[in-house]
Amino acid sequence: MFFQTENASFKTAFTLEKSVAGLTEIYMNYDLFYDEGFKFVVSSPEGLLDYTITYENDKNYLSFALTD
C-alpha cells in the first residue's frame, strides 16, 4: 500500500481469491482528504473487472465486491 498525503492518492495491490465470499473494504478519511470526491480505478492483468461499490452507514469505508 502507498498513501501520498500531499495529494491524497492511495495505491494498493492485492491478489483476488475468488473462493472467499464477502466485501473488500478500504478505509478513506472522507472529511480530511476526499470531501470534494474521488476517482476509483480497478485494473487487472486479465482486463476490466466488473464490480459494485457500496457505502454502508459510514462513508469512510468504501466497500466493493466482484459481481462475476
N, CA, C and O atoms as CSV, one atom per row, in Angstrom:
chain,resi,resn,atom,element,x,y,z
A,1,MET,N,N,0.838,-1.182,0.000
A,1,MET,CA,C,0.000,0.000,0.000
A,1,MET,C,C,0.882,1.243,0.000
A,1,MET,O,O,2.008,1.237,0.496
A,2,PHE,N,N,0.330,2.306,-0.573
A,2,PHE,CA,C,1.013,3.583,-0.592
A,2,PHE,C,C,-0.019,4.700,-0.511
A,2,PHE,O,O,-1.005,4.698,-1.248
A,3,PHE,N,N,0.211,5.651,0.387
A,3,PHE,CA,C,-0.667,6.808,0.517
A,3,PHE,C,C,0.181,8.067,0.483
A,3,PHE,O,O,1.145,8.191,1.239
A,4,GLN,N,N,-0.167,8.992,-0.381
A,4,GLN,CA,C,0.529,10.267,-0.529
A,4,GLN,C,C,-0.322,11.352,0.123
A,4,GLN,O,O,-1.388,11.688,-0.392
A,5,THR,N,N,0.135,11.909,1.254
A,5,THR,CA,C,-0.667,12.899,1.970
A,5,THR,C,C,-0.804,14.217,1.215
A,5,THR,O,O,-1.801,14.919,1.382
A,6,GLU,N,N,0.183,14.568,0.384
A,6,GLU,CA,C,0.127,15.844,-0.321
A,6,GLU,C,C,-1.043,15.936,-1.295
A,6,GLU,O,O,-1.639,17.004,-1.438
A,7,ASN,N,N,-1.382,14.839,-1.967
A,7,ASN,CA,C,-2.482,14.871,-2.934
A,7,ASN,C,C,-3.552,13.809,-2.668
A,7,ASN,O,O,-4.456,13.623,-3.483
A,8,ALA,N,N,-3.456,13.121,-1.547
A,8,ALA,CA,C,-4.424,12.103,-1.101
A,8,ALA,C,C,-4.547,10.930,-2.063
A,8,ALA,O,O,-5.600,10.296,-2.130
A,9,SER,N,N,-3.484,10.631,-2.808
A,9,SER,CA,C,-3.550,9.459,-3.687
A,9,SER,C,C,-3.210,8.203,-2.888
A,9,SER,O,O,-2.308,8.199,-2.050
A,10,PHE,N,N,-3.947,7.156,-3.168
A,10,PHE,CA,C,-3.774,5.873,-2.488
A,10,PHE,C,C,-3.668,4.795,-3.538
A,10,PHE,O,O,-4.486,4.732,-4.456
A,11,LYS,N,N,-2.663,3.943,-3.410
A,11,LYS,CA,C,-2.497,2.807,-4.319
A,11,LYS,C,C,-2.271,1.556,-3.498
A,11,LYS,O,O,-1.573,1.567,-2.484
A,12,THR,N,N,-2.872,0.492,-3.957
A,12,THR,CA,C,-2.666,-0.791,-3.303
A,12,THR,C,C,-2.766,-1.905,-4.337
A,12,THR,O,O,-3.329,-1.719,-5.416
A,13,ALA,N,N,-2.227,-3.035,-4.004
A,13,ALA,CA,C,-2.326,-4.220,-4.861
A,13,ALA,C,C,-2.684,-5.402,-3.977
A,13,ALA,O,O,-2.239,-5.498,-2.833
A,14,PHE,N,N,-3.491,-6.296,-4.521
A,14,PHE,CA,C,-3.844,-7.491,-3.771
A,14,PHE,C,C,-4.170,-8.609,-4.741
A,14,PHE,O,O,-4.438,-8.377,-5.920
A,15,THR,N,N,-4.142,-9.802,-4.230
A,15,THR,CA,C,-4.496,-10.981,-5.013
A,15,THR,C,C,-5.929,-11.367,-4.684
A,15,THR,O,O,-6.280,-11.562,-3.520
A,16,LEU,N,N,-6.734,-11.471,-5.698
A,16,LEU,CA,C,-8.132,-11.838,-5.526
A,16,LEU,C,C,-8.253,-13.342,-5.354
A,16,LEU,O,O,-7.769,-14.114,-6.181
A,17,GLU,N,N,-8.896,-13.744,-4.285
A,17,GLU,CA,C,-9.189,-15.147,-4.047
A,17,GLU,C,C,-10.684,-15.332,-4.278
A,17,GLU,O,O,-11.495,-14.985,-3.419
A,18,LYS,N,N,-11.047,-15.875,-5.426
A,18,LYS,CA,C,-12.455,-15.950,-5.820
A,18,LYS,C,C,-13.314,-16.826,-4.909
A,18,LYS,O,O,-14.537,-16.684,-4.891
A,19,SER,N,N,-12.691,-17.726,-4.156
A,19,SER,CA,C,-13.478,-18.596,-3.290
A,19,SER,C,C,-13.896,-17.902,-1.993
A,19,SER,O,O,-14.729,-18.438,-1.262
A,20,VAL,N,N,-13.349,-16.739,-1.690
A,20,VAL,CA,C,-13.698,-16.020,-0.473
A,20,VAL,C,C,-14.912,-15.137,-0.753
A,20,VAL,O,O,-14.877,-14.283,-1.639
A,21,ALA,N,N,-15.969,-15.350,0.000
A,21,ALA,CA,C,-17.187,-14.548,-0.159
A,21,ALA,C,C,-17.089,-13.315,0.726
A,21,ALA,O,O,-16.413,-13.336,1.755
A,22,GLY,N,N,-17.748,-12.266,0.336
A,22,GLY,CA,C,-17.781,-11.064,1.158
A,22,GLY,C,C,-17.211,-9.863,0.437
A,22,GLY,O,O,-16.750,-9.949,-0.701
A,23,LEU,N,N,-17.256,-8.752,1.125
A,23,LEU,CA,C,-16.820,-7.486,0.561
A,23,LEU,C,C,-15.347,-7.219,0.861
A,23,LEU,O,O,-14.796,-7.738,1.831
A,24,THR,N,N,-14.729,-6.415,0.027
A,24,THR,CA,C,-13.425,-5.842,0.305
A,24,THR,C,C,-13.675,-4.406,0.729
A,24,THR,O,O,-14.428,-3.689,0.071
A,25,GLU,N,N,-13.055,-3.976,1.818
A,25,GLU,CA,C,-13.270,-2.628,2.323
A,25,GLU,C,C,-11.962,-1.849,2.361
A,25,GLU,O,O,-10.909,-2.376,2.720
A,26,ILE,N,N,-12.061,-0.587,1.981
A,26,ILE,CA,C,-10.938,0.334,2.060
A,26,ILE,C,C,-11.382,1.502,2.925
A,26,ILE,O,O,-12.445,2.080,2.700
A,27,TYR,N,N,-10.568,1.848,3.913
A,27,TYR,CA,C,-10.886,2.985,4.766
A,27,TYR,C,C,-10.395,4.266,4.103
A,27,TYR,O,O,-9.251,4.347,3.656
A,28,MET,N,N,-11.271,5.264,4.045
A,28,MET,CA,C,-10.936,6.575,3.493
A,28,MET,C,C,-11.357,7.618,4.525
A,28,MET,O,O,-12.479,7.566,5.027
A,29,ASN,N,N,-10.486,8.551,4.845
A,29,ASN,CA,C,-10.898,9.640,5.720
A,29,ASN,C,C,-11.575,10.686,4.842
A,29,ASN,O,O,-10.938,11.624,4.363
A,30,TYR,N,N,-12.866,10.507,4.644
A,30,TYR,CA,C,-13.629,11.323,3.707
A,30,TYR,C,C,-13.523,12.815,4.022
A,30,TYR,O,O,-13.224,13.616,3.136
A,31,ASP,N,N,-13.766,13.191,5.276
A,31,ASP,CA,C,-13.776,14.609,5.639
A,31,ASP,C,C,-12.405,15.260,5.495
A,31,ASP,O,O,-12.318,16.431,5.127
A,32,LEU,N,N,-11.343,14.531,5.775
A,32,LEU,CA,C,-9.998,15.111,5.731
A,32,LEU,C,C,-9.420,15.161,4.321
A,32,LEU,O,O,-8.753,16.133,3.966
A,33,PHE,N,N,-9.664,14.117,3.498
A,33,PHE,CA,C,-8.990,14.028,2.204
A,33,PHE,C,C,-9.909,14.037,0.983
A,33,PHE,O,O,-9.482,14.471,-0.087
A,34,TYR,N,N,-11.158,13.571,1.104
A,34,TYR,CA,C,-11.970,13.329,-0.091
A,34,TYR,C,C,-13.319,14.039,-0.084
A,34,TYR,O,O,-14.258,13.574,-0.729
A,35,ASP,N,N,-13.430,15.138,0.622
A,35,ASP,CA,C,-14.725,15.815,0.710
A,35,ASP,C,C,-15.181,16.405,-0.626
A,35,ASP,O,O,-16.354,16.743,-0.785
A,36,GLU,N,N,-14.267,16.530,-1.582
A,36,GLU,CA,C,-14.634,17.000,-2.923
A,36,GLU,C,C,-14.771,15.856,-3.920
A,36,GLU,O,O,-14.913,16.096,-5.119
A,37,GLY,N,N,-14.732,14.625,-3.444
A,37,GLY,CA,C,-14.890,13.459,-4.294
A,37,GLY,C,C,-13.587,12.725,-4.540
A,37,GLY,O,O,-12.532,13.127,-4.049
A,38,PHE,N,N,-13.668,11.656,-5.298
A,38,PHE,CA,C,-12.500,10.839,-5.591
A,38,PHE,C,C,-12.736,10.060,-6.869
A,38,PHE,O,O,-13.865,9.961,-7.351
A,39,LYS,N,N,-11.678,9.516,-7.405
A,39,LYS,CA,C,-11.744,8.641,-8.569
A,39,LYS,C,C,-11.259,7.268,-8.124
A,39,LYS,O,O,-10.202,7.147,-7.505
A,40,PHE,N,N,-12.026,6.245,-8.437
A,40,PHE,CA,C,-11.702,4.876,-8.040
A,40,PHE,C,C,-11.454,4.050,-9.289
A,40,PHE,O,O,-12.332,3.944,-10.145
A,41,VAL,N,N,-10.271,3.463,-9.405
A,41,VAL,CA,C,-9.895,2.695,-10.598
A,41,VAL,C,C,-9.452,1.301,-10.162
A,41,VAL,O,O,-8.646,1.152,-9.243
A,42,VAL,N,N,-9.986,0.291,-10.828
A,42,VAL,CA,C,-9.587,-1.096,-10.586
A,42,VAL,C,C,-9.058,-1.658,-11.892
A,42,VAL,O,O,-9.705,-1.545,-12.933
A,43,SER,N,N,-7.888,-2.260,-11.836
A,43,SER,CA,C,-7.339,-2.870,-13.043
A,43,SER,C,C,-6.852,-4.274,-12.729
A,43,SER,O,O,-6.623,-4.637,-11.575
A,44,SER,N,N,-6.703,-5.043,-13.784
A,44,SER,CA,C,-6.298,-6.432,-13.654
A,44,SER,C,C,-5.490,-6.818,-14.880
A,44,SER,O,O,-5.742,-6.289,-15.963
A,45,PRO,N,N,-4.531,-7.717,-14.747
A,45,PRO,CA,C,-3.808,-8.193,-15.929
A,45,PRO,C,C,-4.734,-8.842,-16.958
A,45,PRO,O,O,-4.417,-8.868,-18.148
A,46,GLU,N,N,-5.868,-9.363,-16.508
A,46,GLU,CA,C,-6.820,-10.014,-17.404
A,46,GLU,C,C,-7.764,-9.030,-18.075
A,46,GLU,O,O,-8.525,-9.420,-18.961
A,47,GLY,N,N,-7.733,-7.777,-17.678
A,47,GLY,CA,C,-8.623,-6.784,-18.279
A,47,GLY,C,C,-9.505,-6.137,-17.236
A,47,GLY,O,O,-9.186,-6.133,-16.047
A,48,LEU,N,N,-10.618,-5.591,-17.692
A,48,LEU,CA,C,-11.523,-4.878,-16.813
A,48,LEU,C,C,-12.247,-5.822,-15.866
A,48,LEU,O,O,-12.544,-6.966,-16.211
A,49,LEU,N,N,-12.521,-5.330,-14.682
A,49,LEU,CA,C,-13.275,-6.096,-13.692
A,49,LEU,C,C,-14.659,-5.490,-13.547
A,49,LEU,O,O,-14.825,-4.274,-13.648
A,50,ASP,N,N,-15.640,-6.326,-13.313
A,50,ASP,CA,C,-16.995,-5.868,-13.074
A,50,ASP,C,C,-17.218,-5.876,-11.570
A,50,ASP,O,O,-17.149,-6.931,-10.940
A,51,TYR,N,N,-17.482,-4.727,-10.995
A,51,TYR,CA,C,-17.613,-4.638,-9.557
A,51,TYR,C,C,-18.709,-3.657,-9.192
A,51,TYR,O,O,-19.134,-2.839,-10.009
A,52,THR,N,N,-19.155,-3.753,-7.959
A,52,THR,CA,C,-20.114,-2.794,-7.437
A,52,THR,C,C,-19.493,-2.122,-6.218
A,52,THR,O,O,-18.765,-2.759,-5.456
A,53,ILE,N,N,-19.779,-0.843,-6.035
A,53,ILE,CA,C,-19.285,-0.097,-4.888
A,53,ILE,C,C,-20.485,0.297,-4.037
A,53,ILE,O,O,-21.494,0.776,-4.554
A,54,THR,N,N,-20.367,0.093,-2.748
A,54,THR,CA,C,-21.449,0.472,-1.850
A,54,THR,C,C,-20.894,1.249,-0.674
A,54,THR,O,O,-19.765,1.025,-0.240
A,55,TYR,N,N,-21.697,2.161,-0.169
A,55,TYR,CA,C,-21.424,2.816,1.101
A,55,TYR,C,C,-22.442,2.268,2.077
A,55,TYR,O,O,-23.648,2.339,1.841
A,56,GLU,N,N,-21.954,1.726,3.165
A,56,GLU,CA,C,-22.896,1.293,4.194
A,56,GLU,C,C,-23.260,2.532,5.011
A,56,GLU,O,O,-23.562,3.574,4.429
A,57,ASN,N,N,-23.241,2.453,6.291
A,57,ASN,CA,C,-23.634,3.588,7.121
A,57,ASN,C,C,-22.516,4.608,7.301
A,57,ASN,O,O,-22.765,5.692,7.829
A,58,ASP,N,N,-21.320,4.303,6.889
A,58,ASP,CA,C,-20.174,5.170,7.122
A,58,ASP,C,C,-19.471,5.436,5.805
A,58,ASP,O,O,-18.923,4.510,5.207
A,59,LYS,N,N,-19.473,6.678,5.336
A,59,LYS,CA,C,-18.857,6.985,4.051
A,59,LYS,C,C,-17.334,6.922,4.093
A,59,LYS,O,O,-16.690,7.112,3.061
A,60,ASN,N,N,-16.740,6.660,5.254
A,60,ASN,CA,C,-15.296,6.482,5.359
A,60,ASN,C,C,-14.855,5.093,4.907
A,60,ASN,O,O,-13.665,4.859,4.692
A,61,TYR,N,N,-15.790,4.187,4.763
A,61,TYR,CA,C,-15.454,2.830,4.332
A,61,TYR,C,C,-16.020,2.585,2.941
A,61,TYR,O,O,-17.236,2.570,2.751
A,62,LEU,N,N,-15.143,2.396,1.981
A,62,LEU,CA,C,-15.539,2.073,0.620
A,62,LEU,C,C,-15.541,0.555,0.503
A,62,LEU,O,O,-14.495,-0.077,0.651
A,63,SER,N,N,-16.686,-0.029,0.243
A,63,SER,CA,C,-16.813,-1.475,0.131
A,63,SER,C,C,-17.097,-1.845,-1.305
A,63,SER,O,O,-17.915,-1.200,-1.961
A,64,PHE,N,N,-16.431,-2.881,-1.807
A,64,PHE,CA,C,-16.716,-3.317,-3.161
A,64,PHE,C,C,-16.630,-4.821,-3.247
A,64,PHE,O,O,-15.950,-5.477,-2.458
A,65,ALA,N,N,-17.339,-5.350,-4.226
A,65,ALA,CA,C,-17.384,-6.791,-4.449
A,65,ALA,C,C,-17.462,-7.054,-5.934
A,65,ALA,O,O,-18.099,-6.303,-6.673
A,66,LEU,N,N,-16.819,-8.113,-6.371
A,66,LEU,CA,C,-16.931,-8.532,-7.751
A,66,LEU,C,C,-18.335,-9.055,-7.986
A,66,LEU,O,O,-18.921,-9.706,-7.121
A,67,THR,N,N,-18.864,-8.769,-9.149
A,67,THR,CA,C,-20.201,-9.246,-9.468
A,67,THR,C,C,-20.180,-10.532,-10.278
A,67,THR,O,O,-21.221,-11.162,-10.469
A,68,ASP,N,N,-19.019,-10.925,-10.751
A,68,ASP,CA,C,-18.914,-12.170,-11.504
A,68,ASP,C,C,-17.724,-12.953,-10.998
A,68,ASP,O,O,-17.446,-14.044,-11.495
